[in-house]
Amino acid sequence: MIAELSVGGVAQAASGDESSRSNEIRSSAVHDQEPLYRVLDGTGFEMFRLLGKGRSIKDIAFYHSIPPAEVDRRLDLIREQTGCKTRAALVRMASAWMKQHEPT
């Protein structure tokens, strides 16, 4: 399932009806055809999933037994790796991924 998803595919799924968000996310995708498992390492992908589930930085830090400042630094790295311009765009991308691949 992960192999089928590309960063560009998530960006399109995350865009919804709002064209400004769509353009922000789509234009920011650096790895348009790279699957997420190639862009993110295991811990980064897990942080991406937890972010998509609506977990806070403090919750993610507790889950991984690391300081919140380290989670904040890693999320900035993940934001750069996925090509998102803002943290909000990363949250939208992660949320869309979760809705598409792990519906509740």
ChimeraX attribute file (.defattr): number of C-alpha atoms within 10 A of each C-alpha:
attribute: neighborCount
match mode: 1-to-1
recipient: residues
	/A:1	5
	/A:2	11
	/A:3	10
	/A:4	10
	/A:5	17
	/A:6	21
	/A:7	27
	/A:8	24
	/A:9	19
	/A:10	25
	/A:11	30
	/A:12	17
	/A:13	18
	/A:14	25
	/A:15	20
	/A:16	12
	/A:17	8
	/A:18	9
	/A:19	10
	/A:20	10
	/A:21	18
	/A:22	18
	/A:23	13
	/A:24	16
	/A:25	27
	/A:26	22
	/A:27	15
	/A:28	20
	/A:29	23
	/A:30	15
	/A:31	16
	/A:32	17
	/A:33	12
	/A:34	18
	/A:35	18
	/A:36	23
	/A:37	16
	/A:38	14
	/A:39	16
	/A:40	17
	/A:41	12
	/A:42	11
	/A:43	11
	/A:44	19
	/A:45	17
	/A:46	14
	/A:47	24
	/A:48	26
	/A:49	18
	/A:50	20
	/A:51	22
	/A:52	20
	/A:53	18
	/A:54	14
	/A:55	14
	/A:56	14
	/A:57	19
	/A:58	14
	/A:59	15
	/A:60	21
	/A:61	18
	/A:62	13
	/A:63	11
	/A:64	13
	/A:65	10
	/A:66	12
	/A:67	13
	/A:68	17
	/A:69	12
	/A:70	12
	/A:71	22
	/A:72	15
	/A:73	11
	/A:74	16
	/A:75	20
	/A:76	17
	/A:77	14
	/A:78	21
	/A:79	22
	/A:80	17
	/A:81	17
	/A:82	27
	/A:83	22
	/A:84	25
	/A:85	16
	/A:86	15
	/A:87	14
	/A:88	13
	/A:89	22
	/A:90	25
	/A:91	22
	/A:92	23
	/A:93	28
	/A:94	24
	/A:95	22
	/A:96	22
	/A:97	24
	/A:98	20
	/A:99	15
	/A:100	13
	/A:101	11
	/A:102	11
	/A:103	8
	/A:104	6
